[in-house]
Amino acid sequence: NSQWSSAASAIDFDMSLVNPQNTTNSRISGLVYTAEDRLDINVDLDRFSLKWLQPFLADMLNRVDGSISSHININGSTAKPQADGWLGFNDIYMGVDFTNVTYHIADTINVHPDRVGFSNLVIEDNNRNKAIASADINYEDLTNPKFDLNLDLNNFMVLNTETRTDSLFYGKLFATGNVKIKGDMNDIQAHMN
């Protein structure tokens, strides 16, 4: 539903996202001030299923399951929108086709006007072994975002493939150690132990 609001001199919209059970559990609403090029948008998702992504990601992922929840406010302009809020992963499972490993995430990411980040995000493999990830991605300059990623792995499965005639490699591979990636798009530094 959208309409022109003369009082606000803006496009006023309210969109509900309906799940397969025909219940409304998510909403995107707000105002777009066209004369001022200004945004005031709210994105509220409540257990919004990710299964609809599976056909679009079938070449990369053999499983997409779970849902996301969020409360994000989007302000700023159409040229430089600024988001602030959080995005929650509700029992998300993603199976990576190339490696045949399914990963599970149930955590929250914080979204700020100039960066997105998380601390101690837990990722589990098929055997419930854990990797702990922390990241800070600064996108104040969208043409050259800065990032600082840290990943601690403990007997974490990264490969689980069977022998095939077309495989260059196969088997089970587990990793333990630390991976740090820092920099920007012009200078990426990676350290692995």
Backbone as CSV, one residue per row, in Angstrom:
resi,resn,N_x,N_y,N_z,CA_x,CA_y,CA_z,C_x,C_y,C_z
1,ASN,0.847,-1.169,0.000,0.000,0.000,0.000,0.901,1.243,0.000
2,SER,0.701,2.112,-0.955,1.452,3.367,-0.985,0.547,4.485,-1.477
3,GLN,0.876,5.686,-1.044,0.094,6.855,-1.451,0.933,8.106,-1.241
4,TRP,0.527,9.161,-1.920,1.183,10.441,-1.737,0.600,11.117,-0.511
5,SER,1.448,11.554,0.390,1.017,12.272,1.579,1.273,13.754,1.357
6,SER,0.201,14.500,1.143,0.345,15.951,0.953,0.870,16.616,2.217
7,ALA,0.430,16.124,3.366,0.851,16.712,4.641,2.358,16.596,4.828
8,ALA,2.946,15.465,4.423,4.377,15.256,4.600,5.173,15.566,3.338
9,SER,4.478,15.813,2.226,5.138,15.984,0.921,6.070,14.808,0.640
10,ALA,5.504,13.599,0.781,6.310,12.396,0.641,5.444,11.223,0.179
11,ILE,6.106,10.217,-0.331,5.440,8.953,-0.622,5.374,8.190,0.689
12,ASP,4.166,7.836,1.082,3.926,7.103,2.322,3.594,5.660,1.936
13,PHE,4.403,4.704,2.385,4.134,3.316,2.007,4.152,2.398,3.212
14,ASP,3.442,1.296,3.062,3.340,0.295,4.116,3.180,-1.056,3.427
15,MET,4.208,-1.893,3.530,4.219,-3.170,2.841,4.313,-4.286,3.875
16,SER,3.425,-5.262,3.766,3.465,-6.433,4.633,3.975,-7.614,3.827
17,LEU,4.823,-8.406,4.451,5.344,-9.617,3.833,4.632,-10.791,4.487
18,VAL,4.043,-11.658,3.673,3.213,-12.736,4.176,3.960,-14.055,4.036
19,ASN,3.947,-14.860,5.074,4.599,-16.160,5.034,3.655,-17.207,4.436
20,PRO,4.129,-18.433,4.194,3.278,-19.446,3.557,2.002,-19.786,4.329
21,GLN,1.968,-19.514,5.618,0.760,-19.780,6.401,-0.240,-18.630,6.301
22,ASN,0.018,-17.683,5.387,-0.842,-16.523,5.161,-0.999,-15.636,6.387
23,THR,0.026,-15.569,7.197,0.009,-14.639,8.318,1.068,-13.574,8.073
24,THR,0.727,-12.357,8.404,1.656,-11.251,8.235,2.587,-11.213,9.438
25,ASN,3.884,-11.342,9.167,4.825,-11.296,10.283,5.968,-10.334,10.036
26,SER,5.912,-9.619,8.938,6.989,-8.692,8.624,6.420,-7.482,7.905
27,ARG,7.098,-6.356,8.121,6.565,-5.111,7.580,7.700,-4.172,7.204
28,ILE,7.566,-3.532,6.071,8.472,-2.474,5.638,7.593,-1.256,5.386
29,SER,7.879,-0.172,6.087,7.027,1.012,5.973,7.860,2.270,6.122
30,GLY,7.267,3.379,5.703,7.964,4.639,5.896,7.576,5.703,4.907
31,LEU,8.444,6.697,4.841,8.230,7.857,3.990,9.457,8.089,3.126
32,VAL,9.202,8.459,1.867,10.269,8.865,0.950,9.948,10.300,0.545
33,TYR,10.771,11.217,1.019,10.579,12.638,0.732,11.271,12.935,-0.594
34,THR,10.502,13.031,-1.659,11.091,13.152,-2.992,11.726,14.521,-3.232
35,ALA,11.124,15.589,-2.753,11.673,16.932,-2.978,12.984,17.133,-2.232
36,GLU,13.108,16.507,-1.067,14.301,16.664,-0.241,15.298,15.523,-0.427
37,ASP,14.930,14.487,-1.188,15.744,13.271,-1.312,16.138,12.766,0.074
38,ARG,15.110,12.469,0.871,15.317,12.017,2.242,14.467,10.785,2.502
39,LEU,15.009,9.855,3.300,14.335,8.602,3.609,14.008,8.507,5.094
40,ASP,12.904,7.855,5.402,12.530,7.519,6.772,11.779,6.189,6.698
41,ILE,12.527,5.089,6.708,11.977,3.766,6.448,12.280,2.838,7.628
42,ASN,11.322,1.989,7.971,11.485,0.984,9.014,11.338,-0.398,8.395
43,VAL,12.278,-1.282,8.706,12.230,-2.666,8.239,12.122,-3.543,9.488
44,ASP,10.951,-4.124,9.680,10.701,-4.991,10.826,10.332,-6.373,10.309
45,LEU,11.251,-7.305,10.470,11.029,-8.683,10.044,10.917,-9.558,11.283
46,ASP,9.944,-10.458,11.265,9.743,-11.372,12.389,9.723,-12.797,11.863
47,ARG,10.848,-13.491,12.036,10.990,-14.870,11.573,10.629,-15.011,10.086
48,PHE,11.204,-14.149,9.266,10.969,-14.159,7.820,11.786,-15.294,7.200
49,SER,11.105,-16.269,6.615,11.749,-17.473,6.093,12.718,-17.149,4.962
50,LEU,13.823,-17.898,4.936,14.812,-17.742,3.871,14.706,-18.830,2.807
51,LYS,13.763,-19.747,2.944,13.635,-20.857,1.989,13.417,-20.372,0.560
52,TRP,12.806,-19.225,0.382,12.537,-18.711,-0.955,13.820,-18.402,-1.722
53,LEU,14.947,-18.269,-1.006,16.227,-17.995,-1.662,16.837,-19.227,-2.342
54,GLN,16.435,-20.421,-1.917,17.056,-21.648,-2.399,17.134,-21.748,-3.925
55,PRO,16.067,-21.510,-4.682,16.192,-21.626,-6.145,17.204,-20.653,-6.757
56,PHE,17.379,-19.498,-6.149,18.294,-18.499,-6.679,19.752,-18.795,-6.330
57,LEU,19.971,-19.588,-5.296,21.319,-19.897,-4.833,21.698,-21.352,-5.065
58,ALA,20.912,-22.067,-5.870,21.099,-23.508,-6.054,22.478,-23.866,-6.603
59,ASP,23.122,-22.989,-7.357,24.456,-23.278,-7.879,25.536,-23.246,-6.800
60,MET,25.260,-22.580,-5.697,26.250,-22.442,-4.624,25.861,-23.187,-3.353
61,LEU,24.577,-23.146,-3.019,24.120,-23.706,-1.750,23.111,-24.823,-2.002
62,ASN,23.326,-25.977,-1.346,22.376,-27.073,-1.497,21.324,-27.070,-0.394
63,ARG,21.433,-26.146,0.541,20.423,-25.999,1.589,20.402,-24.566,2.078
64,VAL,19.207,-23.995,2.155,18.995,-22.692,2.776,17.738,-22.842,3.625
65,ASP,17.888,-22.687,4.910,16.768,-22.886,5.815,16.908,-21.920,6.981
66,GLY,15.829,-21.694,7.694,15.841,-20.785,8.830,15.140,-19.488,8.494
67,SER,15.306,-18.521,9.363,14.627,-17.246,9.160,15.464,-16.106,9.717
68,ILE,15.067,-14.899,9.349,15.713,-13.705,9.886,14.665,-12.821,10.548
69,SER,15.113,-12.088,11.515,14.299,-11.071,12.166,15.126,-9.791,12.169
70,SER,14.444,-8.652,12.185,15.211,-7.409,12.202,14.365,-6.258,12.709
71,HIS,15.064,-5.254,13.113,14.487,-3.929,13.330,15.558,-2.952,12.840
72,ILE,15.344,-2.427,11.655,16.321,-1.528,11.039,15.611,-0.258,10.597
73,ASN,16.179,0.878,10.949,15.698,2.180,10.479,16.644,2.651,9.388
74,ILE,16.086,3.082,8.279,16.885,3.581,7.161,16.561,5.053,6.977
75,ASN,17.575,5.890,7.141,17.440,7.340,6.970,18.470,7.789,5.948
76,GLY,18.656,9.083,5.828,19.616,9.608,4.864,18.946,9.868,3.533
77,SER,19.733,9.782,2.472,19.219,10.062,1.128,19.234,8.786,0.293
78,THR,18.624,8.862,-0.887,18.668,7.692,-1.768,20.093,7.438,-2.255
79,ALA,20.902,8.480,-2.372,22.293,8.320,-2.791,23.168,7.781,-1.663
80,LYS,22.833,8.123,-0.416,23.628,7.678,0.728,22.700,7.303,1.893
81,PRO,22.034,6.143,1.753,21.157,5.718,2.853,21.972,5.306,4.070
82,GLN,21.394,5.512,5.252,22.053,5.136,6.500,21.120,4.232,7.289
83,ALA,21.612,3.041,7.611,20.819,2.054,8.335,21.303,1.968,9.775
84,ASP,20.372,1.718,10.687,20.706,1.576,12.096,19.733,0.575,12.712
85,GLY,20.266,-0.444,13.378,19.407,-1.436,14.019,20.112,-2.765,14.167
86,TRP,19.361,-3.852,13.972,19.924,-5.191,14.127,19.258,-6.156,13.159
87,LEU,19.999,-7.223,12.868,19.527,-8.295,12.004,19.819,-9.602,12.725
88,GLY,18.774,-10.376,13.000,18.931,-11.619,13.741,18.797,-12.839,12.850
89,PHE,19.698,-13.789,13.045,19.653,-15.066,12.333,18.999,-16.094,13.248
90,ASN,17.857,-16.616,12.828,17.103,-17.581,13.626,17.315,-18.977,13.055
91,ASP,18.217,-19.726,13.654,18.496,-21.102,13.230,18.634,-21.226,11.720
92,ILE,19.598,-20.495,11.178,19.858,-20.541,9.739,20.814,-21.690,9.437
93,TYR,20.463,-22.453,8.419,21.309,-23.534,7.917,21.634,-23.232,6.466
94,MET,22.918,-23.259,6.123,23.361,-23.057,4.746,24.315,-24.178,4.385
95,GLY,23.935,-24.956,3.385,24.783,-26.046,2.914,25.565,-25.591,1.700
96,VAL,26.879,-25.604,1.800,27.741,-25.169,0.699,27.932,-26.356,-0.240
97,ASP,27.456,-26.224,-1.463,27.446,-27.326,-2.414,28.846,-27.835,-2.724
98,PHE,29.799,-26.948,-2.967,31.159,-27.320,-3.367,31.881,-28.144,-2.306
99,THR,31.628,-27.810,-1.029,32.321,-28.503,0.064,31.465,-29.573,0.736
100,ASN,30.162,-29.552,0.478,29.206,-30.491,1.071,29.179,-30.389,2.600
101,VAL,29.332,-29.178,3.115,29.246,-28.934,4.551,28.085,-27.978,4.791
102,THR,27.281,-28.300,5.791,26.181,-27.418,6.177,26.580,-26.668,7.440
103,TYR,26.388,-25.355,7.414,26.732,-24.511,8.554,25.458,-23.975,9.202
104,HIS,25.497,-23.806,10.513,24.354,-23.326,11.288,24.764,-22.044,12.010
105,ILE,23.880,-21.035,11.937,24.110,-19.755,12.616,22.825,-19.360,13.339
106,ALA,22.946,-18.947,14.579,21.831,-18.397,15.348,22.400,-17.261,16.189
107,ASP,22.388,-16.042,15.646,23.015,-14.928,16.341,22.480,-13.612,15.773
108,THR,23.044,-12.514,16.214,22.578,-11.189,15.807,23.743,-10.355,15.282
109,ILE,23.462,-9.583,14.241,24.427,-8.646,13.674,23.912,-7.234,13.932
110,ASN,24.799,-6.361,14.397,24.435,-4.964,14.618,24.715,-4.153,13.359
111,VAL,23.770,-3.294,13.012,23.883,-2.445,11.829,23.906,-0.992,12.299
112,HIS,24.926,-0.245,11.851,25.074,1.161,12.213,25.163,1.986,10.930
113,PRO,24.956,3.297,11.018,24.959,4.118,9.803,26.224,4.010,8.950
114,ASP,27.370,3.732,9.564,28.611,3.688,8.793,29.291,2.322,8.819
115,ARG,28.689,1.348,9.519,29.342,0.043,9.596,28.342,-1.027,10.029
116,VAL,28.749,-2.268,9.817,28.000,-3.430,10.286,29.001,-4.326,11.000
117,GLY,28.566,-4.976,12.063,29.518,-5.797,12.775,28.874,-6.774,13.725
118,PHE,29.698,-7.705,14.167,29.267,-8.682,15.151,30.490,-9.155,15.927
119,SER,30.234,-9.618,17.139,31.297,-10.137,17.994,30.921,-11.536,18.455
120,ASN,31.877,-12.437,18.345,31.691,-13.804,18.832,30.473,-14.500,18.244
121,LEU,30.261,-14.321,16.957,29.197,-15.019,16.249,29.588,-16.494,16.133
122,VAL,28.703,-17.375,16.542,28.997,-18.802,16.555,28.479,-19.443,15.271
123,ILE,29.368,-20.149,14.576,29.019,-20.912,13.376,29.318,-22.367,13.687
124,GLU,28.344,-23.252,13.474,28.542,-24.673,13.733,28.590,-25.440,12.417
125,ASP,29.422,-26.497,12.371,29.480,-27.353,11.193,28.548,-28.556,11.368
126,ASN,28.638,-29.533,10.461,27.793,-30.731,10.516,27.909,-31.478,11.838
127,ASN,29.088,-31.439,12.459,29.347,-32.170,13.702,29.175,-31.314,14.950
128,ARG,28.640,-30.125,14.772,28.433,-29.158,15.854,29.744,-28.599,16.409
129,ASN,30.837,-28.754,15.639,32.085,-28.082,15.986,31.900,-26.610,15.660
130,LYS,32.598,-25.768,16.387,32.327,-24.333,16.290,33.480,-23.530,15.694
131,ALA,33.081,-22.490,14.998,33.981,-21.412,14.606,33.393,-20.149,15.226
132,ILE,34.237,-19.310,15.767,33.795,-18.062,16.385,34.277,-16.919,15.488
133,ALA,33.326,-16.121,15.017,33.657,-15.044,14.085,33.335,-13.689,14.699
134,SER,34.212,-12.735,14.452,33.984,-11.335,14.810,34.337,-10.502,13.589
135,ALA,33.560,-9.453,13.356,33.813,-8.625,12.177,33.338,-7.203,12.402
136,ASP,34.034,-6.303,11.759,33.621,-4.907,11.692,33.864,-4.462,10.258
137,ILE,32.801,-4.134,9.566,32.895,-3.695,8.177,32.408,-2.252,8.120
138,ASN,33.330,-1.356,7.806,33.032,0.072,7.742,32.771,0.440,6.291
139,TYR,31.537,0.859,6.005,31.170,1.218,4.634,30.825,2.706,4.513
140,GLU,31.505,3.518,5.315,31.317,4.967,5.210,31.659,5.425,3.797
141,ASP,32.710,4.828,3.209,33.060,5.051,1.809,32.644,3.789,1.050
142,LEU,31.487,3.825,0.415,30.954,2.637,-0.259,31.840,2.137,-1.394
143,THR,32.673,3.006,-1.940,33.549,2.582,-3.029,34.764,1.812,-2.530
144,ASN,35.082,1.950,-1.245,36.238,1.261,-0.685,35.995,0.944,0.797
145,PRO,35.126,-0.040,1.084,34.852,-0.367,2.485,36.081,-0.925,3.192
146,LYS,36.153,-0.664,4.481,37.236,-1.188,5.313,36.670,-2.335,6.146
147,PHE,37.480,-3.360,6.368,36.990,-4.505,7.117,38.062,-5.059,8.031
148,ASP,37.590,-5.664,9.095,38.444,-6.313,10.085,37.698,-7.574,10.515
149,LEU,38.156,-8.732,10.034,37.497,-10.002,10.298,38.426,-10.913,11.096
150,ASN,37.849,-11.628,12.032,38.612,-12.580,12.829,37.791,-13.857,12.948
151,LEU,38.429,-15.004,12.678,37.747,-16.286,12.721,38.610,-17.279,13.492
152,ASP,38.070,-17.823,14.574,38.747,-18.852,15.355,38.057,-20.183,15.101
153,LEU,38.819,-21.165,14.613,38.273,-22.471,14.257,38.815,-23.530,15.198
154,ASN,37.963,-24.480,15.572,38.395,-25.575,16.425,37.832,-26.881,15.870
155,ASN,38.691,-27.639,15.168,38.284,-28.899,14.548,37.047,-28.689,13.676
156,PHE,37.052,-27.609,12.925,35.903,-27.147,12.142,35.938,-27.768,10.748
157,MET,34.831,-28.410,10.351,34.769,-29.072,9.058,34.673,-28.046,7.925
158,VAL,35.600,-28.153,6.965,35.583,-27.266,5.805,35.401,-28.035,4.493
159,LEU,35.499,-29.379,4.548,35.299,-30.205,3.351,34.734,-31.551,3.772
160,ASN,33.729,-32.018,3.013,33.086,-33.296,3.306,32.572,-33.905,2.006
161,THR,33.478,-34.243,1.096,33.069,-34.757,-0.211,33.505,-36.204,-0.406
162,GLU,32.717,-36.906,-1.193,33.001,-38.298,-1.538,33.906,-38.338,-2.764
163,THR,34.521,-39.467,-2.992,35.349,-39.643,-4.174,34.464,-39.694,-5.423
164,ARG,34.874,-38.943,-6.445,34.177,-38.929,-7.733,35.235,-38.816,-8.815
165,THR,34.889,-39.262,-10.005,35.866,-39.208,-11.096,36.170,-37.780,-11.522
166,ASP,35.238,-36.843,-11.308,35.451,-35.452,-11.728,36.015,-34.575,-10.607
167,SER,36.339,-35.143,-9.462,36.845,-34.359,-8.329,38.355,-34.201,-8.398
168,LEU,38.808,-32.982,-8.189,40.237,-32.737,-8.044,40.700,-33.150,-6.660
169,PHE,39.808,-33.052,-5.681,40.111,-33.472,-4.327,38.822,-33.933,-3.672
170,TYR,38.955,-34.752,-2.627,37.792,-35.254,-1.923,38.217,-35.678,-0.525
171,GLY,37.236,-35.940,0.301,37.500,-36.404,1.655,36.940,-35.446,2.683
172,LYS,37.380,-35.631,3.918,36.959,-34.762,5.020,38.157,-33.953,5.462
173,LEU,37.944,-32.662,5.628,39.020,-31.769,6.040,38.512,-30.918,7.202
174,PHE,39.269,-30.922,8.279,38.942,-30.127,9.461,40.055,-29.111,9.685
175,ALA,39.678,-27.933,10.156,40.657,-26.879,10.377,40.597,-26.409,11.830
176,THR,41.777,-26.139,12.379,41.907,-25.542,13.702,42.898,-24.397,13.583
177,GLY,42.546,-23.257,14.124,43.453,-22.121,14.058,42.721,-20.807,14.029
178,ASN,43.434,-19.784,13.597,42.901,-18.436,13.569,43.150,-17.817,12.194
179,VAL,42.137,-17.134,11.684,42.244,-16.418,10.415,41.890,-14.960,10.685
180,LYS,42.772,-14.053,10.275,42.512,-12.614,10.403,42.635,-11.993,9.021
181,ILE,41.611,-11.245,8.646,41.616,-10.532,7.363,41.284,-9.082,7.672
182,LYS,42.155,-8.190,7.215,42.001,-6.773,7.550,42.391,-5.937,6.347
183,GLY,41.788,-4.767,6.231,42.179,-3.843,5.172,40.996,-3.211,4.483
184,ASP,41.209,-2.922,3.196,40.157,-2.379,2.349,40.297,-3.035,0.982
185,MET,39.522,-2.606,0.019,39.524,-3.255,-1.290,40.840,-3.070,-2.045
186,ASN,41.653,-2.119,-1.618,42.941,-1.875,-2.265,44.113,-2.533,-1.545
187,ASP,43.903,-2.938,-0.296,44.994,-3.491,0.506,44.423,-4.506,1.493
188,ILE,44.371,-5.768,1.068,43.840,-6.835,1.923,45.016,-7.586,2.538
189,GLN,44.996,-7.688,3.861,46.033,-8.426,4.582,45.383,-9.608,5.272
190,ALA,45.890,-10.800,5.010,45.357,-12.024,5.618,46.457,-12.730,6.378
191,HIS,46.159,-13.154,7.584,47.092,-13.899,8.424,46.372,-15.140,8.921
192,MET,47.034,-16.299,8.787,46.454,-17.556,9.231,47.456,-18.309,10.087
193,ASN,46.971,-18.839,11.182,47.774,-19.686,12.066,47.073,-21.023,12.228
